[in-house]
Amino acid sequence: MTIHKIPVNKLSPEALQGVIEEFISRYGTDYGETEASPETSFRQVKNKLEKGLAVLIFDNEAETTNIFLTSDPILKKLDAL
């Protein structure tokens, strides 16, 4: 399994938008008692990526891109590989 962290600044604005929109479509906009609009969710995810609170991960084997919070235990396991 080959995993790569993709720096946000290496993507075009259009590509970043597509990755974020696809991520949101997979995980929805339900964040508890109140549901966030897709626009709000987009801004929140983009903000976390830009501030370094989340990272883009590309899996060569699955040919997928995902977004993880930097505090996610799964990401810490990937860093150990």
N, CA, C and O atoms as a printed pandas DataFrame, in Angstrom:
     atom_number atom_name residue_name chain_id  residue_number  x_coord  y_coord  z_coord
0              1         N          MET        A               1    0.848   -1.178    0.000
1              2        CA          MET        A               1    0.000    0.000    0.000
2              3         C          MET        A               1    0.890    1.236    0.000
3              4         O          MET        A               1    1.757    1.392    0.860
4              5         N          THR        A               2    0.664    2.106   -0.971
5              6        CA          THR        A               2    1.420    3.338   -1.060
6              7         C          THR        A               2    0.488    4.520   -0.827
7              8         O          THR        A               2   -0.468    4.740   -1.571
8              9         N          ILE        A               3    0.788    5.263    0.212
9             10        CA          ILE        A               3   -0.023    6.411    0.619
10            11         C          ILE        A               3    0.841    7.662    0.518
11            12         O          ILE        A               3    2.011    7.652    0.901
12            13         N          HIS        A               4    0.257    8.736    0.001
13            14        CA          HIS        A               4    0.973   10.006   -0.116
14            15         C          HIS        A               4    0.142   11.123    0.492
15            16         O          HIS        A               4   -1.069   11.196    0.287
16            17         N          LYS        A               5    0.809   11.992    1.244
17            18        CA          LYS        A               5    0.171   13.239    1.674
18            19         C          LYS        A               5    0.324   14.219    0.521
19            20         O          LYS        A               5    1.414   14.379   -0.028
20            21         N          ILE        A               6   -0.750   14.859    0.164
21            22        CA          ILE        A               6   -0.737   15.817   -0.936
22            23         C          ILE        A               6   -0.855   17.226   -0.348
23            24         O          ILE        A               6   -1.876   17.553    0.256
24            25         N          PRO        A               7    0.163   18.057   -0.514
25            26        CA          PRO        A               7    0.054   19.441   -0.028
26            27         C          PRO        A               7   -1.083   20.176   -0.751
27            28         O          PRO        A               7   -1.191   20.118   -1.975
28            29         N          VAL        A               8   -1.907   20.849    0.003
29            30        CA          VAL        A               8   -3.066   21.553   -0.547
30            31         C          VAL        A               8   -2.644   22.545   -1.627
31            32         O          VAL        A               8   -3.343   22.720   -2.626
32            33         N          ASN        A               9   -1.502   23.190   -1.422
33            34        CA          ASN        A               9   -1.059   24.211   -2.388
34            35         C          ASN        A               9   -0.557   23.612   -3.700
35            36         O          ASN        A               9   -0.244   24.357   -4.628
36            37         N          LYS        A              10   -0.474   22.283   -3.797
37            38        CA          LYS        A              10   -0.048   21.632   -5.037
38            39         C          LYS        A              10   -1.228   21.380   -5.981
39            40         O          LYS        A              10   -1.029   21.031   -7.144
40            41         N          LEU        A              11   -2.447   21.556   -5.483
41            42        CA          LEU        A              11   -3.634   21.356   -6.306
42            43         C          LEU        A              11   -4.130   22.687   -6.854
43            44         O          LEU        A              11   -4.009   23.727   -6.206
44            45         N          SER        A              12   -4.684   22.637   -8.045
45            46        CA          SER        A              12   -5.330   23.837   -8.572
46            47         C          SER        A              12   -6.579   24.104   -7.739
47            48         O          SER        A              12   -7.095   23.187   -7.100
48            49         N          PRO        A              13   -7.070   25.330   -7.732
49            50        CA          PRO        A              13   -8.305   25.617   -6.978
50            51         C          PRO        A              13   -9.463   24.713   -7.408
51            52         O          PRO        A              13  -10.273   24.295   -6.581
52            53         N          GLU        A              14   -9.533   24.418   -8.700
53            54        CA          GLU        A              14  -10.603   23.569   -9.215
54            55         C          GLU        A              14  -10.465   22.135   -8.709
55            56         O          GLU        A              14  -11.455   21.509   -8.332
56            57         N          ALA        A              15   -9.248   21.623   -8.702
57            58        CA          ALA        A              15   -9.018   20.254   -8.225
58            59         C          ALA        A              15   -9.315   20.160   -6.735
59            60         O          ALA        A              15   -9.942   19.199   -6.288
60            61         N          LEU        A              16   -8.871   21.146   -5.962
61            62        CA          LEU        A              16   -9.143   21.153   -4.524
62            63         C          LEU        A              16  -10.639   21.202   -4.276
63            64         O          LEU        A              16  -11.145   20.482   -3.415
64            65         N          GLN        A              17  -11.346   22.030   -5.007
65            66        CA          GLN        A              17  -12.792   22.117   -4.861
66            67         C          GLN        A              17  -13.438   20.763   -5.142
67            68         O          GLN        A              17  -14.325   20.333   -4.405
68            69         N          GLY        A              18  -12.999   20.093   -6.200
69            70        CA          GLY        A              18  -13.552   18.787   -6.531
70            71         C          GLY        A              18  -13.305   17.753   -5.457
71            72         O          GLY        A              18  -14.198   16.972   -5.129
72            73         N          VAL        A              19  -12.101   17.737   -4.902
73            74        CA          VAL        A              19  -11.766   16.781   -3.839
74            75         C          VAL        A              19  -12.637   17.040   -2.610
75            76         O          VAL        A              19  -13.183   16.103   -2.027
76            77         N          ILE        A              20  -12.768   18.297   -2.221
77            78        CA          ILE        A              20  -13.566   18.635   -1.041
78            79         C          ILE        A              20  -15.038   18.295   -1.276
79            80         O          ILE        A              20  -15.686   17.721   -0.401
80            81         N          GLU        A              21  -15.570   18.642   -2.445
81            82        CA          GLU        A              21  -16.976   18.351   -2.735
82            83         C          GLU        A              21  -17.244   16.846   -2.733
83            84         O          GLU        A              21  -18.278   16.398   -2.239
84            85         N          GLU        A              22  -16.324   16.079   -3.278
85            86        CA          GLU        A              22  -16.487   14.623   -3.298
86            87         C          GLU        A              22  -16.431   14.072   -1.881
87            88         O          GLU        A              22  -17.212   13.187   -1.531
88            89         N          PHE        A              23  -15.524   14.577   -1.067
89            90        CA          PHE        A              23  -15.416   14.159    0.333
90            91         C          PHE        A              23  -16.725   14.446    1.070
91            92         O          PHE        A              23  -17.243   13.581    1.778
92            93         N          ILE        A              24  -17.253   15.643    0.908
93            94        CA          ILE        A              24  -18.499   16.028    1.574
94            95         C          ILE        A              24  -19.656   15.146    1.100
95            96         O          ILE        A              24  -20.511   14.765    1.899
96            97         N          SER        A              25  -19.685   14.826   -0.179
97            98        CA          SER        A              25  -20.781   13.995   -0.692
98            99         C          SER        A              25  -20.742   12.590   -0.100
99           100         O          SER        A              25  -21.785   11.956    0.064
100          101         N          ARG        A              26  -19.550   12.103    0.221
101          102        CA          ARG        A              26  -19.424   10.776    0.840
102          103         C          ARG        A              26  -19.836   10.784    2.294
103          104         O          ARG        A              26  -20.464    9.838    2.770
104          105         N          TYR        A              27  -19.487   11.848    3.010
105          106        CA          TYR        A              27  -19.697   11.876    4.451
106          107         C          TYR        A              27  -20.851   12.749    4.889
107          108         O          TYR        A              27  -21.164   12.812    6.078
108          109         N          GLY        A              28  -21.481   13.415    3.962
109          110        CA          GLY        A              28  -22.677   14.184    4.290
110          111         C          GLY        A              28  -22.385   15.484    4.996
111          112         O          GLY        A              28  -21.239   15.914    5.125
112          113         N          THR        A              29  -23.453   16.089    5.445
113          114        CA          THR        A              29  -23.359   17.394    6.097
114          115         C          THR        A              29  -23.940   17.354    7.498
115          116         O          THR        A              29  -24.174   18.404    8.097
116          117         N          ASP        A              30  -24.175   16.166    8.031
117          118        CA          ASP        A              30  -24.759   16.030    9.360
118          119         C          ASP        A              30  -23.657   16.096   10.410
119          120         O          ASP        A              30  -22.824   15.195   10.506
120          121         N          TYR        A              31  -23.659   17.164   11.193
121          122        CA          TYR        A              31  -22.637   17.364   12.208
122          123         C          TYR        A              31  -23.241   17.473   13.596
123          124         O          TYR        A              31  -22.781   18.275   14.408
124          125         N          GLY        A              32  -24.264   16.678   13.881
125          126        CA          GLY        A              32  -24.861   16.709   15.208
126          127         C          GLY        A              32  -26.283   17.221   15.158
127          128         O          GLY        A              32  -27.059   16.865   14.272
128          129         N          GLU        A              33  -26.615   18.068   16.129
129          130        CA          GLU        A              33  -27.996   18.542   16.261
130          131         C          GLU        A              33  -28.443   19.381   15.072
131          132         O          GLU        A              33  -29.606   19.323   14.671
132          133         N          THR        A              34  -27.541   20.147   14.515
133          134        CA          THR        A              34  -27.887   20.953   13.348
134          135         C          THR        A              34  -27.121   20.452   12.138
135          136         O          THR        A              34  -25.941   20.112   12.217
136          137         N          GLU        A              35  -27.820   20.417   11.028
137          138        CA          GLU        A              35  -27.200   19.962    9.796
138          139         C          GLU        A              35  -26.579   21.164    9.084
139          140         O          GLU        A              35  -27.224   22.199    8.921
140          141         N          ALA        A              36  -25.332   21.020    8.665
141          142        CA          ALA        A              36  -24.633   22.104    7.969
142          143         C          ALA        A              36  -24.973   22.040    6.481
143          144         O          ALA        A              36  -25.145   20.958    5.921
144          145         N          SER        A              37  -25.066   23.188    5.862
145          146        CA          SER        A              37  -25.297   23.226    4.417
146          147         C          SER        A              37  -24.027   22.748    3.718
147          148         O          SER        A              37  -22.946   22.779    4.305
148          149         N          PRO        A              38  -24.154   22.311    2.476
149          150        CA          PRO        A              38  -22.951   21.924    1.729
150          151         C          PRO        A              38  -21.932   23.062    1.646
151          152         O          PRO        A              38  -20.726   22.818    1.696
152          153         N          GLU        A              39  -22.405   24.294    1.521
153          154        CA          GLU        A              39  -21.502   25.443    1.423
154          155         C          GLU        A              39  -20.729   25.636    2.733
155          156         O          GLU        A              39  -19.528   25.903    2.721
156          157         N          THR        A              40  -21.429   25.498    3.854
157          158        CA          THR        A              40  -20.781   25.617    5.159
158          159         C          THR        A              40  -19.772   24.497    5.353
159          160         O          THR        A              40  -18.652   24.732    5.807
160          161         N          SER        A              41  -20.172   23.280    5.010
161          162        CA          SER        A              41  -19.270   22.133    5.124
162          163         C          SER        A              41  -18.027   22.341    4.273
163          164         O          SER        A              41  -16.913   22.060    4.715
164          165         N          PHE        A              42  -18.215   22.835    3.046
165          166        CA          PHE        A              42  -17.089   23.089    2.147
166          167         C          PHE        A              42  -16.115   24.071    2.785
167          168         O          PHE        A              42  -14.909   23.826    2.814
168          169         N          ARG        A              43  -16.639   25.182    3.297
169          170        CA          ARG        A              43  -15.782   26.200    3.922
170          171         C          ARG        A              43  -15.040   25.636    5.125
171          172         O          ARG        A              43  -13.861   25.930    5.321
172          173         N          GLN        A              44  -15.723   24.826    5.933
173          174        CA          GLN        A              44  -15.090   24.252    7.115
174          175         C          GLN        A              44  -13.951   23.313    6.734
175          176         O          GLN        A              44  -12.870   23.377    7.319
176          177         N          VAL        A              45  -14.188   22.443    5.760
177          178        CA          VAL        A              45  -13.158   21.492    5.335
178          179         C          VAL        A              45  -11.986   22.235    4.706
179          180         O          VAL        A              45  -10.831   21.948    5.020
180          181         N          LYS        A              46  -12.273   23.181    3.825
181          182        CA          LYS        A              46  -11.203   23.938    3.172
182          183         C          LYS        A              46  -10.372   24.699    4.197
183          184         O          LYS        A              46   -9.145   24.733    4.102
184          185         N          ASN        A              47  -11.026   25.301    5.162
185          186        CA          ASN        A              47  -10.338   26.045    6.217
186          187         C          ASN        A              47   -9.402   25.126    7.001
187          188         O          ASN        A              47   -8.266   25.499    7.292
188          189         N          LYS        A              48   -9.873   23.929    7.342
189          190        CA          LYS        A              48   -9.029   22.990    8.083
190          191         C          LYS        A              48   -7.828   22.555    7.256
191          192         O          LYS        A              48   -6.726   22.413    7.787
192          193         N          LEU        A              49   -8.032   22.347    5.974
193          194        CA          LEU        A              49   -6.909   21.975    5.105
194          195         C          LEU        A              49   -5.888   23.108    5.027
195          196         O          LEU        A              49   -4.684   22.875    5.139
196          197         N          GLU        A              50   -6.371   24.329    4.835
197          198        CA          GLU        A              50   -5.476   25.481    4.693
198          199         C          GLU        A              50   -4.717   25.786    5.983
199          200         O          GLU        A              50   -3.586   26.271    5.934
200          201         N          LYS        A              51   -5.323   25.509    7.126
201          202        CA          LYS        A              51   -4.673   25.773    8.421
202          203         C          LYS        A              51   -3.806   24.611    8.892
203          204         O          LYS        A              51   -3.159   24.698    9.935
204          205         N          GLY        A              52   -3.794   23.517    8.119
205          206        CA          GLY        A              52   -2.989   22.367    8.501
206          207         C          GLY        A              52   -3.633   21.490    9.563
207          208         O          GLY        A              52   -2.959   20.660   10.172
208          209         N          LEU        A              53   -4.926   21.664    9.792
209          210        CA          LEU        A              53   -5.649   20.843   10.766
210          211         C          LEU        A              53   -6.160   19.549   10.134
211          212         O          LEU        A              53   -6.597   18.633   10.831
212          213         N          ALA        A              54   -6.097   19.491    8.818
213          214        CA          ALA        A              54   -6.484   18.303    8.064
214          215         C          ALA        A              54   -5.521   18.160    6.883
215          216         O          ALA        A              54   -4.901   19.134    6.456
216          217         N          VAL        A              55   -5.405   16.941    6.366
217          218        CA          VAL        A              55   -4.499   16.690    5.243
218          219         C          VAL        A              55   -5.197   15.854    4.180
219          220         O          VAL        A              55   -6.120   15.089    4.462
220          221         N          LEU        A              56   -4.726   16.027    2.949
221          222        CA          LEU        A              56   -5.181   15.198    1.832
222          223         C          LEU        A              56   -4.285   13.986    1.741
223          224         O          LEU        A              56   -3.061   14.098    1.811
224          225         N          ILE        A              57   -4.897   12.827    1.582
225          226        CA          ILE        A              57   -4.161   11.577    1.458
226          227         C          ILE        A              57   -4.577   10.907    0.149
227          228         O          ILE        A              57   -5.767   10.767   -0.131
228          229         N          PHE        A              58   -3.593   10.495   -0.648
229          230        CA          PHE        A              58   -3.878    9.754   -1.876
230          231         C          PHE        A              58   -3.370    8.334   -1.709
231          232         O          PHE        A              58   -2.217    8.115   -1.340
232          233         N          ASP        A              59   -4.241    7.373   -1.984
233          234        CA          ASP        A              59   -3.907    5.952   -1.909
234          235         C          ASP        A              59   -3.720    5.443   -3.338
235          236         O          ASP        A              59   -4.682    5.335   -4.099
236          237         N          ASN        A              60   -2.472    5.133   -3.695
237          238        CA          ASN        A              60   -2.179    4.665   -5.048
238          239         C          ASN        A              60   -2.927    3.384   -5.392
239          240         O          ASN        A              60   -3.438    3.226   -6.501
240          241         N          GLU        A              61   -2.981    2.478   -4.431
241          242        CA          GLU        A              61   -3.585    1.179   -4.671
242          243         C          GLU        A              61   -5.080    1.301   -4.978
243          244         O          GLU        A              61   -5.570    0.721   -5.947
244          245         N          ALA        A              62   -5.785    2.044   -4.161
245          246        CA          ALA        A              62   -7.228    2.216   -4.344
246          247         C          ALA        A              62   -7.555    3.349   -5.311
247          248         O          ALA        A              62   -8.699    3.496   -5.743
248          249         N          GLU        A              63   -6.547    4.146   -5.647
249          250        CA          GLU        A              63   -6.714    5.317   -6.510
250          251         C          GLU        A              63   -7.799    6.243   -5.961
251          252         O          GLU        A              63   -8.686    6.693   -6.688
252          253         N          THR        A              64   -7.702    6.515   -4.652
253          254        CA          THR        A              64   -8.672    7.386   -3.994
254          255         C          THR        A              64   -7.952    8.483   -3.213
255          256         O          THR        A              64   -6.804    8.332   -2.794
256          257         N          THR        A              65   -8.657    9.568   -3.039
257          258        CA          THR        A              65   -8.174   10.667   -2.217
258          259         C          THR        A              65   -9.119   10.796   -1.038
259          260         O          THR        A              65  -10.335   10.674   -1.184
260          261         N          ASN        A              66   -8.548   11.044    0.134
261          262        CA          ASN        A              66   -9.364   11.214    1.319
262          263         C          ASN        A              66   -8.805   12.372    2.134
263          264         O          ASN        A              66   -7.688   12.832    1.901
264          265         N          ILE        A              67   -9.588   12.826    3.077
265          266        CA          ILE        A              67   -9.194   13.926    3.950
266          267         C          ILE        A              67   -9.258   13.417    5.384
267          268         O          ILE        A              67  -10.263   12.846    5.810
268          269         N          PHE        A              68   -8.175   13.631    6.120
269          270        CA          PHE        A              68   -8.107   13.226    7.512
270          271         C          PHE        A              68   -7.746   14.426    8.373
271          272         O          PHE        A              68   -6.937   15.263    7.973
272          273         N          LEU        A              69   -8.347   14.509    9.557
273          274        CA          LEU        A              69   -7.882   15.478   10.538
274          275         C          LEU        A              69   -6.491   15.050   10.971
275          276         O          LEU        A              69   -6.211   13.854   11.043
276          277         N          THR        A              70   -5.626   15.993   11.257
277          278        CA          THR        A              70   -4.263   15.642   11.657
278          279         C          THR        A              70   -4.240   14.891   12.987
279          280         O          THR        A              70   -3.258   14.216   13.294
280          281         N          SER        A              71   -5.296   14.999   13.768
281          282        CA          SER        A              71   -5.377   14.298   15.050
282          283         C          SER        A              71   -5.969   12.893   14.925
283          284         O          SER        A              71   -6.069   12.179   15.922
284          285         N          ASP        A              72   -6.357   12.493   13.736
285          286        CA          ASP        A              72   -7.000   11.189   13.528
286          287         C          ASP        A              72   -6.012   10.058   13.798
287          288         O          ASP        A              72   -4.916   10.063   13.237
288          289         N          PRO        A              73   -6.370    9.088   14.642
289          290        CA          PRO        A              73   -5.468    7.964   14.933
290          291         C          PRO        A              73   -5.075    7.175   13.683
291          292         O          PRO        A              73   -3.970    6.636   13.616
292          293         N          ILE        A              74   -5.956    7.103   12.709
293          294        CA          ILE        A              74   -5.616    6.399   11.468
294          295         C          ILE        A              74   -4.439    7.081   10.781
295          296         O          ILE        A              74   -3.539    6.409   10.277
296          297         N          LEU        A              75   -4.443    8.398   10.759
297          298        CA          LEU        A              75   -3.340    9.139   10.137
298          299         C          LEU        A              75   -2.040    8.890   10.888
299          300         O          LEU        A              75   -0.981    8.768   10.272
300          301         N          LYS        A              76   -2.110    8.815   12.182
301          302        CA          LYS        A              76   -0.905    8.545   12.972
302          303         C          LYS        A              76   -0.345    7.165   12.637
303          304         O          LYS        A              76    0.873    6.993   12.592
304          305         N          LYS        A              77   -1.207    6.184   12.402
305          306        CA          LYS        A              77   -0.755    4.847   12.001
306          307         C          LYS        A              77   -0.108    4.892   10.617
307          308         O          LYS        A              77    0.898    4.225   10.375
308          309         N          LEU        A              78   -0.681    5.670    9.724
309          310        CA          LEU        A              78   -0.103    5.799    8.380
310          311         C          LEU        A              78    1.274    6.443    8.435
311          312         O          LEU        A              78    2.175    6.062    7.689
312          313         N          ASP        A              79    1.433    7.420    9.322
313          314        CA          ASP        A              79    2.733    8.080    9.470
314          315         C          ASP        A              79    3.804    7.109    9.944
315          316         O          ASP        A              79    4.985    7.280    9.642
316          317         N          ALA        A              80    3.388    6.086   10.691
317          318        CA          ALA        A              80    4.329    5.116   11.233
318          319         C          ALA        A              80    4.798    4.113   10.170
319          320         O          ALA        A              80    5.812    3.438   10.350
320          321         N          LEU        A              81    4.055    4.021    9.066
321          322        CA          LEU        A              81    4.439    3.058    8.011
322          323         C          LEU        A              81    5.669    3.472    7.266
323          324         O          LEU        A              81    6.109    2.767    6.358
